[in-house]
Amino acid sequence: MKKVAVLLIGLIISATVFAGCGKSNTSSNSGGSTLSNIKSAGTIVIGVDDTYPPMEFRDKNGKLVGFDVDVADAVAKKLGVKTKYVPTAWDGIFLALNSKKFDIIQSSVSITDDRKKNMIFSDPYIYGGSSIFVKTDNTTIKTGDDLKGKIVGCQVGTTSQDVLSKMSGLKEVKKYNAMTDAFMDLANGRVEAVVSDPEVGDYYISSQKDKIKRLSSALNEEPIGVAFRKNDTELRDAYQKALNELKQDGTLSKISEKWFGNDIYKDKK
């Protein structure tokens, strides 16, 4: 009986090990640095939240598109590899990075001191922040102070949620898994304001200017970068070098014009 028990335990342990190995999408466990493994595999695996237009989202045909997607594809080309995207809910995306579900996150990640404790970042390649969006006929909310007593929506796990959590006097903060749902509730009057990155909100309301507007007053401005695991400095440096080259040769400007209608890098080259 002991031999059977030992055999069963061995099989269970083996099955658990194999199951654990199967959960990783990266080549990080194959020895060597993450960068060398990426180049050997010919693919960089990227975590994204695919509900964040125009940064990363699904088009009407279900294809993953967006500003971050175009930038990451351009960087991968510089590195001589292909891209593979792993859609992941935002509230679990950082845990998934450190669990090696993917090699990096390029998905509008705000660089914060708290996040720096658990990961490293590229230099900011764009700036976002917590902008306030309301219905166009709303005349009572003009600044962040006017959010007191109001129901405000944001995406769960974002820095916008952090900003709102520190504000006093709010009636309720409704947290959404997808920004598209938050803006839909705003348009339908279920929340009185939505706090989001300006690029995301502007893109969402571009065809609904008669329904939603962005206030000129924002709660803050935030640098956005690519997130890497703590030890992947070599990969971070190679990725940063590619980003710098894409900025200098005008590729980032073209991608910016495609998605935002203007060159956000014009005065920063």
Secondary structure by P-SEA (a helix, b strand, c coil): caaaaaaaaaaaaaaaaaaaaaaccccccccccaaaaaaaacbbbbbbcccccccbbbccccccccaaaaaaaaaaaaacbbbbbbbbccccaaaaaaaccccccccccccccccccccccccccccccbbbbccccccccccccccccbbbbbbcccaaaaaaaacccccbbbbbccaaaaaaaaaacccccccccaaaaaaaaccccccbbbbccccbbbbbbbbbcccaaaaaaaaaaaaaaaaaaaaaaaaaaaccccccccccc
